[in-house]
Amino acid sequence: MRNWLVLFLVALALGPALGQAADFPGKKSTWHNYARYDFKIGDADCRVVKPRKTAKGKPWVWRARFWGHEPQTDLALLAKGWHVVYCEVGGLFGSSKAIERWDRFYEFLTTQHEFSKKAALEGMSRGGLIIYNWASKNPGKVTAIYGDAPVCDFKSWPGGKGNGKGSPGSWKQCLASYGFTEPEALAFRGNPIDQLEPLAKAGIPILHIVGDADSVVPTTENSNIIEKRYRALGGIINVIHKKGVGHHPHSLKNPKPIVDFFLNHAAK
């Protein structure tokens, strides 16, 4: 009996090393009463918020840019047992460096912390660039894409080469992040609007929420093109239009349509 007791105590002590994922590194705090961890992977600031009870399969939503802005969808998913994560790619505009950062973060979460192999992606505004560019390179690692007033072509924003306002300072930063001259950027065919075929072939569902009066990221130069091309490729996309609304506010006051979209398409 004594030997069995010793073995039990040893197994209990070694539990985390015998199949249970270790806790997250870095600074621990709280976010809306959920455990939050901030740490670095390479030169990227990363963040993970844990649900109180993890849902089966360890689903997660990957927030791109603007952490904490209009958090109602993230909070609803946390309540459903999803993790909410973030990896800083500010100033990179979906370029190869941004994709490399996300690649490292994905490997960390799925190998060291046993997250689902398929992520749900959430991109507001310029966050559209990284969610689509990463997904096009990794279609087998994505379960669903939600874009909110998403930038889908950097010529539109920050370039301002169409009807949108653009942002001259951000455009210079965008060119530098890609190593482009302006003529090279205008000729580039690697924006989200150009890379939809891998997503359609993988059967990735898309949800967009847009304001029809958006003068910053005009739907005619961004979301509308994604919608038309994705449908032509046989892809599944739903767009919720907010009549008379500009670039802000993002999301929906009641996030149920967004939450249901993610829950319905969660990786099994």
C-alpha positions, 0 to 999 in steps of 0.5 A, spaced: 500 500 500 505 504 501 508 503 494 502 505 491 501 511 495 508 513 493 507 512 486 501 516 486 504 522 489 510 522 484 505 521 478 501 527 481 507 531 482 509 530 475 503 531 472 504 537 468 510 534 465 506 528 463 502 530 457 499 537 460 501 543 457 505 548 461 503 555 463 504 561 459 511 565 460 511 572 462 507 577 466 501 574 469 495 579 470 487 579 468 483 582 462 476 582 464 477 578 470 480 572 465 487 570 466 492 574 461 499 573 460 504 577 456 511 575 453 515 575 447 517 570 442 523 573 438 522 580 437 514 580 437 510 582 443 505 576 444 498 575 449 494 570 451 488 570 455 485 564 458 478 562 459 476 559 466 474 552 463 477 550 456 472 548 451 473 541 447 479 541 442 482 547 445 479 552 440 482 559 439 481 566 436 487 570 433 486 577 434 490 581 429 491 589 431 487 593 436 487 589 442 481 590 446 477 595 442 470 593 441 472 586 445 465 583 445 466 578 441 472 576 444 469 576 451 463 572 448 468 566 446 472 566 452 465 565 456 464 559 451 471 556 453 475 559 447 482 562 448 484 569 445 491 570 443 494 576 440 501 577 436 504 584 435 505 586 427 504 593 428 507 597 422 508 591 418 502 591 414 502 583 412 509 583 410 513 577 410 516 579 417 509 579 420 507 572 417 514 570 420 512 572 427 505 569 426 508 562 424 513 562 430 507 564 435 502 559 431 508 553 432 508 555 440 501 555 441 500 548 437 506 544 439 507 547 446 500 548 449 496 543 445 491 549 441 487 546 436 491 546 429 486 550 426 485 558 428 479 562 427 482 569 425 479 576 427 482 582 423 479 589 424 481 595 419 489 594 417 488 587 421 485 584 414 492 584 411 495 580 416 489 575 417 489 574 409 496 574 408 497 569 413 491 564 411 493 564 404 500 561 406 497 557 411 490 555 409 490 548 412 491 552 419 485 556 419 478 554 421 474 561 419 476 568 417 472 574 420 474 581 417 471 587 420 472 593 415 478 590 413 483 592 409 484 588 403 489 592 398 494 596 401 493 600 395 487 603 397 489 604 405 494 606 406 496 608 399 490 612 398 490 610 390 483 610 389 477 613 393 479 612 400 483 618 404 489 614 405 495 615 410 501 618 407 505 616 413 503 609 413 504 608 406 511 610 407 512 605 412 508 600 408 513 601 402 519 600 407 516 594 410 515 590 404 522 593 401 518 596 395 518 603 391 512 606 390 511 603 382 513 596 385 508 596 390 502 598 385 504 593 381 504 588 387 499 582 386 500 579 393 494 583 397 489 579 400 484 580 394 489 577 390 490 571 394 483 568 395 484 561 391 488 557 397 482 559 401 477 557 397 480 550 395 481 549 403 473 551 404 475 556 409 468 560 411 469 568 411 465 573 415 465 581 413 462 586 417 462 593 413 460 600 414 457 602 407 459 609 408 466 607 410 471 613 407 477 610 410 477 603 407 472 603 402 468 597 401 468 598 393 476 597 393 476 592 399 471 588 402 466 588 395 472 585 391 473 579 396 466 578 396 465 578 388 472 574 387 471 569 393 464 567 390 467 566 383 472 561 386 466 557 390 468 560 396 463 561 402 462 568 404 457 572 408 457 580 409 453 584 414 452 591 411 451 597 416 448 602 412 450 609 413 456 607 417 463 609 416 469 606 418 467 606 426 464 603 430 467 596 429 463 590 430 456 589 432 453 591 439 450 584 440 456 580 437 451 574 436 452 573 429 460 573 429 460 568 435 455 564 432 459 564 426 466 562 429 462 556 433 459 554 427 465 553 424 470 551 429 475 546 428 472 539 430 
